[in-house]
Structure formats: C-alpha cells, structure tokens
Amino acid sequence: MSDNMETKRINIRMPIHLNEWVNEQAYAHGVSVTAFINMRLAEIKRQDDMTKAMALMTNEKVMKLLEEQKNESN
C-alpha cells in the first residue's frame, strides 16, 4: 500500500473455518492476511464497477440518448 493512501483500521469477526481459509490463501499467495483481504475486496469492487458500467452501457434510455447525440452531430 502506498504511503500517501489514507487507511482505516477495522476489526473483522468471522467464523473460524473462514479465518483458516483466509490464512491459507494469504500464505499460498505469499502475502499477509491484510494484503490478501484487501486484494480480494479490490477485486470484488472492480467486478461491481464493471457490472454497473455494463448495465449503464446496455440501458435502453442511455443507448437512445447516445444514438440521438450521434444523429445530431451528423
């Protein structure tokens, strides 16, 4: 994590079996548990952002507006 990035410390409670899995995965990836959790959360956020972008790009109203703007510029 870059030095200029603000961070916030949190406590996470999770079932023991999930904690064991997180620890195993962090070790397998050669990173700390914190780094592994941050990595996975960032991945989930990217997927969520992509889903929202795709929904916007396929929204009929947005598509119609873009088509109208394209026709106006021609």
MDTraj code that builds the backbone (N, CA, C; nanometers):
import mdtraj as md
import numpy as np

residues = "MET SER ASP ASN MET GLU THR LYS ARG ILE ASN ILE ARG MET PRO ILE HIS LEU ASN GLU TRP VAL ASN GLU GLN ALA TYR ALA HIS GLY VAL SER VAL THR ALA PHE ILE ASN MET ARG LEU ALA GLU ILE LYS ARG GLN ASP ASP MET THR LYS ALA MET ALA LEU MET THR ASN GLU LYS VAL MET LYS LEU LEU GLU GLU GLN LYS ASN GLU SER ASN".split()
xyz = np.array([
    [0.0848, -0.1172, 0.0000],
    [0.0000, 0.0000, 0.0000],
    [0.0889, 0.1228, 0.0000],
    [0.0518, 0.2202, -0.0790],
    [0.1350, 0.3392, -0.0886],
    [0.1273, 0.4209, 0.0394],
    [0.2360, 0.4912, 0.0694],
    [0.2438, 0.5693, 0.1928],
    [0.1454, 0.6846, 0.1971],
    [0.1071, 0.7373, 0.0802],
    [0.0187, 0.8537, 0.0789],
    [-0.1295, 0.8168, 0.0797],
    [-0.1612, 0.6893, 0.0856],
    [-0.3001, 0.6457, 0.0872],
    [-0.3510, 0.6411, 0.2309],
    [-0.4625, 0.7068, 0.2549],
    [-0.5205, 0.7010, 0.3891],
    [-0.5759, 0.5618, 0.4144],
    [-0.5649, 0.5171, 0.5365],
    [-0.6183, 0.3867, 0.5737],
    [-0.6983, 0.3992, 0.7017],
    [-0.7800, 0.2990, 0.7237],
    [-0.8572, 0.2919, 0.8472],
    [-0.8460, 0.1499, 0.8995],
    [-0.8216, 0.1385, 1.0261],
    [-0.8089, 0.0078, 1.0902],
    [-0.9476, -0.0409, 1.1308],
    [-0.9764, -0.1689, 1.1031],
    [-1.1038, -0.2284, 1.1429],
    [-1.0772, -0.3659, 1.2040],
    [-1.1698, -0.4119, 1.2847],
    [-1.1685, -0.5491, 1.3355],
    [-1.2712, -0.6270, 1.2551],
    [-1.2362, -0.7461, 1.2184],
    [-1.3286, -0.8306, 1.1432],
    [-1.3537, -0.9575, 1.2231],
    [-1.4786, -0.9859, 1.2483],
    [-1.5152, -1.1132, 1.3110],
    [-1.5618, -1.2065, 1.1996],
    [-1.5127, -1.3295, 1.2037],
    [-1.5540, -1.4273, 1.1036],
    [-1.5481, -1.5662, 1.1644],
    [-1.6240, -1.6572, 1.1069],
    [-1.6198, -1.7948, 1.1563],
    [-1.4775, -1.8513, 1.1451],
    [-1.4442, -1.9415, 1.2349],
    [-1.3094, -1.9982, 1.2389],
    [-1.2726, -2.0630, 1.1057],
    [-1.3655, -2.1363, 1.0450],
    [-1.3322, -2.2033, 0.9186],
    [-1.2989, -2.1026, 0.8087],
    [-1.3650, -1.9886, 0.8086],
    [-1.3363, -1.8857, 0.7096],
    [-1.2015, -1.8204, 0.7385],
    [-1.1731, -1.7960, 0.8648],
    [-1.0439, -1.7397, 0.9044],
    [-0.9302, -1.8325, 0.8640],
    [-0.9501, -1.9624, 0.8830],
    [-0.8474, -2.0592, 0.8436],
    [-0.8248, -2.0554, 0.6928],
    [-0.9336, -2.0449, 0.6166],
    [-0.9234, -2.0387, 0.4706],
    [-0.8487, -1.9122, 0.4280],
    [-0.8827, -1.7981, 0.4881],
    [-0.8157, -1.6722, 0.4552],
    [-0.6666, -1.6835, 0.4838],
    [-0.6316, -1.7387, 0.5978],
    [-0.4902, -1.7565, 0.6326],
    [-0.4192, -1.8468, 0.5322],
    [-0.4827, -1.9555, 0.4927],
    [-0.4244, -2.0472, 0.3948],
    [-0.4045, -1.9780, 0.2602],
    [-0.5046, -1.9036, 0.2168],
    [-0.4961, -1.8339, 0.0886],
    [-0.3893, -1.7253, 0.0899],
    [-0.3812, -1.6519, 0.1994],
    [-0.2782, -1.5483, 0.2115],
    [-0.1395, -1.6122, 0.2019],
    [-0.1202, -1.7209, 0.2736],
    [0.0082, -1.7911, 0.2706],
    [0.0387, -1.8411, 0.1291],
    [-0.0614, -1.8993, 0.0631],
    [-0.0426, -1.9529, -0.0719],
    [-0.0071, -1.8426, -0.1720],
    [-0.0586, -1.7224, -0.1496],
    [-0.0285, -1.6095, -0.2382],
    [0.0972, -1.5338, -0.1943],
    [0.1540, -1.5728, -0.0821],
    [0.2761, -1.5099, -0.0342],
    [0.2572, -1.3680, 0.0165],
    [0.1373, -1.3405, 0.0705],
    [0.1090, -1.2067, 0.1225],
    [0.0528, -1.2180, 0.2637],
    [0.0437, -1.1046, 0.3308],
    [-0.0158, -1.1028, 0.4641],
    [-0.1669, -1.1216, 0.4528],
    [-0.2292, -1.1550, 0.5639],
    [-0.3746, -1.1691, 0.5665],
    [-0.4401, -1.0367, 0.5275],
    [-0.3893, -0.9265, 0.5800],
    [-0.4441, -0.7952, 0.5465],
    [-0.4331, -0.7681, 0.3966],
    [-0.3166, -0.7967, 0.3389],
    [-0.2971, -0.7751, 0.1956],
    [-0.3908, -0.8641, 0.1143],
    [-0.4083, -0.9884, 0.1577],
    [-0.4972, -1.0795, 0.0855],
    [-0.6413, -1.0296, 0.0900],
    [-0.6870, -0.9887, 0.2072],
    [-0.8245, -0.9383, 0.2188],
    [-0.8420, -0.8127, 0.1332],
    [-0.7452, -0.7213, 0.1386],
    [-0.7526, -0.6007, 0.0550],
    [-0.7547, -0.6351, -0.0932],
    [-0.6732, -0.7331, -0.1334],
    [-0.6667, -0.7756, -0.2720],
    [-0.8024, -0.8301, -0.3184],
    [-0.8631, -0.9139, -0.2354],
    [-0.9923, -0.9722, -0.2726],
    [-1.1035, -0.8679, -0.2741],
    [-1.1016, -0.7760, -0.1780],
    [-1.2024, -0.6704, -0.1767],
    [-1.1879, -0.5794, -0.2980],
    [-1.0640, -0.5491, -0.3365],
    [-1.0413, -0.4667, -0.4558],
    [-1.0931, -0.5385, -0.5804],
    [-1.0752, -0.6697, -0.5851],
    [-1.1248, -0.7494, -0.6979],
    [-1.2778, -0.7447, -0.7036],
    [-1.3417, -0.7591, -0.5894],
    [-1.4879, -0.7523, -0.5837],
    [-1.5362, -0.6143, -0.6272],
    [-1.4670, -0.5088, -0.5827],
    [-1.5051, -0.3731, -0.6209],
    [-1.4908, -0.3531, -0.7713],
    [-1.3816, -0.4020, -0.8315],
    [-1.3631, -0.3911, -0.9772],
    [-1.4771, -0.4614, -1.0511],
    [-1.5136, -0.5810, -1.0037],
    [-1.6222, -0.6549, -1.0675],
    [-1.7542, -0.5790, -1.0549],
    [-1.7789, -0.5211, -0.9379],
    [-1.9001, -0.4436, -0.9157],
    [-1.9029, -0.3208, -1.0055],
    [-1.7894, -0.2508, -1.0154],
    [-1.7808, -0.1333, -1.1034],
    [-1.8057, -0.1723, -1.2484],
    [-1.7510, -0.2859, -1.2908],
    [-1.7699, -0.3319, -1.4284],
    [-1.9161, -0.3684, -1.4538],
    [-1.9787, -0.4324, -1.3559],
    [-2.1205, -0.4673, -1.3699],
    [-2.2053, -0.3421, -1.3847],
    [-2.1762, -0.2404, -1.3034],
    [-2.2507, -0.1143, -1.3125],
    [-2.2269, -0.0470, -1.4470],
    [-2.1031, -0.0490, -1.4956],
    [-2.0715, 0.0124, -1.6247],
    [-2.1435, -0.0605, -1.7378],
    [-2.1459, -0.1920, -1.7311],
    [-2.2147, -0.2700, -1.8352],
    [-2.3651, -0.2436, -1.8318],
    [-2.4210, -0.2321, -1.7124],
    [-2.5641, -0.2033, -1.7008],
    [-2.5948, -0.0667, -1.7604],
    [-2.5074, 0.0289, -1.7363],
    [-2.5276, 0.1625, -1.7913],
    [-2.5153, 0.1610, -1.9428],
    [-2.4163, 0.0882, -1.9936],
    [-2.3939, 0.0840, -2.1378],
    [-2.5054, 0.0120, -2.2117],
    [-2.5764, -0.0768, -2.1454],
    [-2.6836, -0.1511, -2.2115],
    [-2.8221, -0.0977, -2.1750],
    [-2.8275, 0.0103, -2.0981],
    [-2.9542, 0.0712, -2.0603],
    [-3.0190, 0.1321, -2.1845],
    [-3.1441, 0.0977, -2.2103],
    [-3.2121, 0.1432, -2.3317],
    [-3.2192, 0.2952, -2.3408],
    [-3.2455, 0.3618, -2.2297],
    [-3.2537, 0.5084, -2.2315],
    [-3.1192, 0.5699, -2.2672],
    [-3.0120, 0.5151, -2.2110],
    [-2.8783, 0.5668, -2.2404],
    [-2.8440, 0.5412, -2.3867],
    [-2.8753, 0.4215, -2.4341],
    [-2.8470, 0.3880, -2.5738],
    [-2.9221, 0.4823, -2.6679],
    [-3.0478, 0.5116, -2.6360],
    [-3.1284, 0.6019, -2.7198],
    [-3.0691, 0.7421, -2.7182],
    [-3.0279, 0.7903, -2.6011],
    [-2.9679, 0.9226, -2.5886],
    [-2.8387, 0.9311, -2.6693],
    [-2.7547, 0.8295, -2.6616],
    [-2.6302, 0.8275, -2.7380],
    [-2.6575, 0.8265, -2.8877],
    [-2.7566, 0.7519, -2.9285],
    [-2.7937, 0.7465, -3.0708],
    [-2.8438, 0.8825, -3.1178],
    [-2.9245, 0.9488, -3.0341],
    [-2.9745, 1.0832, -3.0683],
    [-2.8584, 1.1825, -3.0803],
    [-2.7634, 1.1763, -2.9877],
    [-2.6491, 1.2659, -2.9930],
    [-2.5648, 1.2390, -3.1175],
    [-2.5525, 1.1141, -3.1545],
    [-2.4760, 1.0767, -3.2739],
    [-2.5450, 1.1335, -3.3973],
    [-2.6768, 1.1205, -3.4029],
    [-2.7516, 1.1716, -3.5183],
    [-2.7458, 1.3240, -3.5265],
    [-2.7469, 1.3924, -3.4118],
    [-2.7402, 1.5375, -3.4103],
    [-2.6060, 1.5882, -3.4599],
    [-2.5006, 1.5136, -3.4345],
    [-2.3672, 1.5589, -3.4751],
    [-2.3422, 1.5343, -3.6245],
    [-2.4247, 1.4530, -3.6871],
    [-2.4086, 1.4248, -3.8319],
    [-2.4820, 1.5187, -3.9168],
])
top = md.Topology()
chain = top.add_chain()
for i, resn in enumerate(residues, 1):
    res = top.add_residue(resn, chain, resSeq=i)
    for name in ("N", "CA", "C"):
        top.add_atom(name, md.element.get_by_symbol(name[0]), res)
traj = md.Trajectory(xyz[None], top)
